[in-house]
Amino acid sequence: MKRDSRLSSVLHALLHMAEHDGPVTSETLAQCLGTNPVVVRRTMAYLREAGIVSSDRGHAGGWRIQADLRTVTLRQLHEALGEPATFAIGHRNEAPACLVEQAVNAALEDTFAQAEALLLQRFSEITLADLAADFARRHEAARQERH
């Protein structure tokens, strides 16, 4: 099963955008992400609806971060993307007649719910500013290694 990488892609794009003073085009972001500009526009539209980014049309247009990086959490981004499934693991049969499979589903469902709650809690604690600071540290360390 293919993993949903939209959250990772959005975080990547937003950190690139945070490094630019002006708007960043879909074409530029697509090049950074190794995807098509249409995919970028479609994905960024979710963030625009959530008030996290804005878009300017025209020759000097592109995407801008509207929200404060210190207040935008990974959970908000996950929600803006429509809360894609957290896990690719699922039940063999959603409504089994077999009592054994019902017991298996109940155990899995409880475990998935607990794991997802923990993950979403952690997503609530990490902001874009945290990621930007980590990037800045890594960038500086890489710069120091080259010199």
Phi, psi and omega per residue, in radians:
M1 nan 2.330 3.133
K2 -1.265 2.389 3.106
R3 -1.395 2.601 3.066
D4 -1.493 1.941 -3.068
S5 -1.823 0.262 -3.090
R6 -1.080 -0.705 -3.135
L7 -1.096 -0.805 3.111
S8 -1.049 -0.767 3.138
S9 -1.123 -0.736 3.139
V10 -1.120 -0.737 3.116
L11 -1.089 -0.758 3.103
H12 -1.015 -0.878 -3.117
A13 -1.082 -0.788 -3.105
L14 -1.111 -0.653 3.111
L15 -1.196 -0.643 3.029
H16 -1.115 -0.758 -3.140
M17 -1.083 -0.647 -3.127
A18 -1.126 -0.404 -3.140
E19 -1.472 -0.188 -3.129
H20 -1.762 2.536 3.104
D21 -1.404 -0.547 -3.088
G22 -1.967 -2.921 3.129
P23 -1.190 2.663 3.127
V24 -2.057 2.238 -3.078
T25 -1.286 2.755 3.058
S26 -1.059 -0.605 -3.141
E27 -1.143 -0.747 3.125
T28 -1.131 -0.788 3.125
L29 -1.126 -0.683 3.122
A30 -1.081 -0.686 3.114
Q31 -1.132 -0.730 3.100
C32 -1.081 -0.639 -3.044
L33 -1.638 -0.161 -3.106
G34 1.164 0.751 -3.122
T35 -2.418 -2.969 -3.117
N36 -1.647 2.486 3.107
P37 -0.985 -0.534 3.113
V38 -1.117 -0.688 3.100
V39 -1.114 -0.715 3.108
V40 -1.089 -0.850 -3.114
R41 -1.063 -0.743 -3.128
R42 -1.110 -0.760 -3.118
T43 -1.245 -0.750 -3.117
M44 -1.170 -0.439 3.104
A45 -1.045 -0.624 3.076
Y46 -1.076 -0.717 -3.132
L47 -1.248 -0.569 3.080
R48 -1.138 -0.754 3.112
E49 -1.076 -0.533 3.140
A50 -1.504 -0.029 3.115
G51 1.380 0.284 -3.104
I52 -1.538 -0.620 3.095
V53 -2.262 2.884 2.995
S54 -2.297 2.887 3.119
S55 -2.283 2.481 3.074
D56 -1.992 2.352 3.117
R57 -1.586 2.913 3.035
G58 1.710 -3.067 -3.042
H59 -1.005 -0.728 -3.115
A60 -1.720 0.339 -3.061
G61 -1.440 -3.092 3.140
G62 2.613 -2.893 -3.108
W63 -1.750 2.463 3.077
R64 -2.291 2.586 3.023
I65 -1.381 2.183 3.121
Q66 -1.668 -0.599 -3.034
A67 -1.483 2.773 3.068
D68 -1.297 2.184 -3.114
L69 -1.003 -0.478 -3.119
R70 -1.279 -0.268 -3.081
T71 -1.917 -0.241 -3.115
V72 -1.519 2.090 -3.129
T73 -1.770 2.837 3.057
L74 -1.051 -0.583 3.128
R75 -1.135 -0.726 3.101
Q76 -1.066 -0.698 3.124
L77 -1.182 -0.737 3.086
H78 -1.013 -0.771 3.125
E79 -1.169 -0.707 3.140
A80 -1.085 -0.527 3.135
L81 -1.447 0.106 3.098
G82 1.580 0.317 3.126
E83 0.873 1.096 3.127
P84 -1.036 2.737 -3.121
A85 -0.918 2.333 -3.112
T86 -1.348 -0.637 -3.090
F87 -2.118 2.549 3.089
A88 -1.546 -0.135 -3.141
I89 -1.381 2.450 3.133
G90 -2.592 3.126 3.117
H91 -1.346 2.597 3.067
R92 -1.172 -0.663 -3.126
N93 -2.534 2.155 -3.061
E94 -1.219 -0.538 -3.112
A95 -2.293 1.235 -3.055
P96 -1.339 2.592 3.007
A97 -1.485 -0.450 -3.098
C98 -1.236 2.226 -3.134
L99 -1.146 -0.590 3.096
V100 -1.105 -0.823 -3.136
E101 -1.150 -0.582 3.058
Q102 -1.082 -0.743 3.120
A103 -1.140 -0.730 3.112
V104 -1.078 -0.841 3.141
N105 -1.038 -0.732 -3.131
A106 -1.087 -0.761 3.135
A107 -1.139 -0.768 3.131
L108 -1.131 -0.786 -3.105
E109 -1.029 -0.772 3.124
D110 -1.101 -0.764 -3.136
T111 -1.141 -0.778 3.110
F112 -1.053 -0.765 -3.127
A113 -1.070 -0.757 3.132
Q114 -1.152 -0.771 -3.137
A115 -1.125 -0.735 3.137
E116 -1.140 -0.697 3.105
A117 -1.068 -0.734 3.120
L118 -1.129 -0.776 3.125
L119 -1.090 -0.814 -3.140
L120 -1.131 -0.605 3.065
Q121 -1.082 -0.794 3.128
R122 -1.136 -0.710 3.073
F123 -1.013 -0.584 3.137
S124 -1.218 -0.346 -3.068
E125 -1.651 -0.228 -3.072
I126 -1.842 2.197 3.137
T127 -1.873 2.886 3.042
L128 -1.067 -0.584 3.101
A129 -1.111 -0.651 3.086
D130 -1.062 -0.797 -3.140
L131 -1.163 -0.695 3.126
A132 -1.113 -0.693 3.109
A133 -1.149 -0.707 3.099
D134 -1.111 -0.759 3.078
F135 -1.026 -0.800 -3.116
A136 -1.055 -0.720 3.104
R137 -1.102 -0.798 -3.135
R138 -1.132 -0.692 3.132
H139 -1.112 -0.797 3.131
E140 -1.110 -0.738 3.119
A141 -1.098 -0.720 3.116
A142 -1.138 -0.686 3.123
R143 -1.113 -0.750 3.132
Q144 -1.102 -0.662 -3.142
E145 -1.147 -0.563 -3.127
R146 -1.319 -0.367 -3.078
H147 -1.878 nan nan
